[in-house]
Amino acid sequence: MKDTHPLICPFCEVYELHPYGRNSTRCLHCGLFSGVFLETLRQISALPDAVGAHACECGHPEMRRLPARLYRCPACGSEVLPVRPL
């Protein structure tokens, strides 16, 4: 079964995780992940709200919400305010 959304490295939050061997995945920056850690990432990504509603134009799937309703992208650093009040 193919994931609909790529897994993003939980440490650097920039690079996608790519398959590496039979039961491993690799981040270009952080290294190799496997076993229970990888299975936990798969389970989290399968949750209904795992991908945020505020994707960045750079392609990162989720911007982080900061105080004062500001959103910041961990990949490229851009910051935006929501279009409508929350």
N, C-alpha and C positions, 0 to 999 in steps of 0.2 A: 504494500500500500504506500503510495507516494504522498508526502506531506504537501499541503496546499501552500504553506508558508515556510520559507527557509528558517532554520534555527540560527539565531544570532548568538555569538559568544557571550555568555553571561558575565564574563570578567571585563573584557575591553568594550563590549557593547558596540563594536564597529564592524567586525568581520563576520561573515557567514561561516557556519560549521559545515565542513565537507566530509563525505564518507572517506574512511581510511581503514582498509582491511575489512575483516568480517563483522566485528562488533565495536568499531571505534569511529571517532570523528575527530577532525582536526581544525583548529583555528590557525590562520596564517601567522598571527602574532603571539598567541598564548600557548600553542602546542596541542598535545593529544589528550582526548577525553575518551573514556570507555566505561564499560560495566554499569554499575548501579547509577553513577552520575549521569551517564548518557540516557539511561532509561527514565530517570527522573525528569530530565529536560524534555524528552518526548511526551511524557504524561502532562507536564505543565503546558506545553505548546498545544496539546489537544483540548485543553479547557476552552469553553466558549468565548471567554473574554481575554484570551492570551495575547491577541494582537490588538493594540490600541486603536482608538478611533481617530487619533491625530498623527497620521503618518507624515513624514517629512518629504519635501520635494527631492531631496538627495537620494531617496530610496530606502532610508531607514524606516522600519515598520512602526515605530512608536516614539513619540516625543515625551519627555518627562515633564510633569506638571510642577512648577515652582510656585512660591508665594506670589500673591497679587495676580492670580490667574494667568501667569506667564508660562508658556511652554518652551522647553529647550531641547534641541536634538543632541543626543550624546555622540553622534557620529560626526556631524559637521559644525556643531556649535551655534546654529542659527536659533533665534528666539522669536516667538510670535505671540500675540494676544489672540484669544478666540474671537471669531467674527460676531457672535451673539453672546449676551451675558449668560452666565451659568446659573 
